[in-house]
């Protein structure tokens, strides 16, 4: 049973990591575009971003 469960566990884990990686990349890209668009918004974005 463990032999059958382990590969599924790895597949689910790597899939979750890939999805999180995509979301993190999109979030970083959006944040970068916001900062590049207006430097005045930078302090507000950094202050309100819970991931900093």
N, C-alpha and C positions, 0 to 999 in steps of 0.2 A: 504493500500500500504506500509506504514511504517512497519507494522507487518511482511510483506513478505520480505521486503528489509533488515531488521535488521539481521536475521540469516545469510543471504548471506554475509553481511558486516563482521560479526564475522568470518565466515568460511574463507573468503578471507584474513582477517587480520591475523588470526592464521596461515594460510598456508604461508603467506609471512614471518611471524616471524620464522616459522620452517625452511623455506628455507634459510633465513639470518643466522639463528643459525648454520645450517649445513655448509654454506660457511665460517662462522667465525671460526668454529671448524677446518675445513680443513686448512684454512689459518694459524691458530695458530699452528697446527700440523706440517705443512710444515716449518714454521718459526722456530719452536723448533728443527726440524731435521737439518735444515741448521746451526743453532747456535751450535748444538751438534757436527756436523761434523767438523767444523773448527771455533775455537774461534777467529782466525784472521779476519774472514769474519764478525764477530759480529758487529763491529763498522760500517762497510759499510752498512750492512743490516738495522741496526737501523737508520742510517742517511738517507737512501733512502726510508724508510718505511713511507708513508704519514699518516698511521693510528696511529702512536705513539703520 
